């Protein structure tokens, strides 16, 4: 485990303290799970952007190939 020092907004800290008291989970465990969840979310968003970009490239390439086929008469 690594130690990390954080500065957390008072409102976020207060809300977090209320939640962890209700769910009976340690602050450390709660924050670890929150960071793990956020990391997964960010990875998913990065992948989505990459797939959108690659999809656009494939789309443009496919349109280019289709135009070439149309020019030589294979698109009928």
C-alpha positions in Angstrom: 0.0 0.0 0.0 1.1 3.6 -0.7 0.4 6.5 1.6 -1.2 9.5 0.0 -2.0 12.9 1.5 -5.2 14.5 0.2 -6.8 17.9 0.4 -10.6 17.3 0.2 -13.2 20.1 0.0 -15.1 20.4 3.3 -18.4 19.6 1.8 -17.2 16.5 0.1 -15.5 15.3 3.3 -18.6 15.9 5.3 -20.8 14.0 2.9 -18.3 11.2 2.7 -18.2 10.9 6.5 -22.0 10.6 6.7 -22.0 8.0 4.0 -19.3 5.8 5.5 -21.0 5.9 8.9 -24.2 4.7 7.3 -22.6 1.9 5.3 -20.2 1.0 8.0 -17.1 1.1 5.8 -13.7 2.5 6.6 -12.8 5.8 5.0 -9.7 4.2 3.5 -11.7 1.4 1.9 -14.4 3.8 0.7 -11.8 6.1 -1.0 -10.0 3.2 -2.5 -13.2 1.8 -4.0 -14.2 5.3 -5.3 -10.8 5.7 -7.0 -11.0 2.2 -8.5 -14.5 3.0 -9.9 -13.3 6.4 -11.3 -10.3 4.7 -12.9 -12.5 2.2 -14.6 -14.8 5.0 -15.8 -11.9 7.0 -17.2 -10.5 3.9 -19.0 -13.9 3.3 -20.6 -14.1 6.9 -21.7 -10.6 6.7 -23.2 -11.5 3.6 -25.0 -14.7 5.1 -26.3 -12.9 8.1 -27.7 -10.3 5.8 -29.4 -13.0 3.7 -30.9 -14.9 6.7 -32.2 -11.8 8.1 -33.8 -10.9 4.7 -35.4 -14.5 4.2 -36.5 -14.4 7.6 -38.3 -11.2 6.6 -40.0 -12.7 3.3 -41.2 -15.8 5.1 -42.3 -13.8 7.6 -44.4 -11.7 4.7 -45.9 -14.8 2.7 -46.7 -16.4 5.7 -48.5 -13.2 6.2 -50.5 -13.2 2.5 -51.6 -16.9 2.7 -52.5 -16.2 5.8 -54.7 -13.4 3.9 -56.4 -15.6 0.9 -57.1 -18.3 3.3 -58.4 -15.8 4.8 -60.8 -14.8 1.5 -62.3 -18.4 0.1 -62.4 -18.4 -2.5 -59.6 -21.0 -0.9 -57.4 -24.0 -2.0 -59.4 
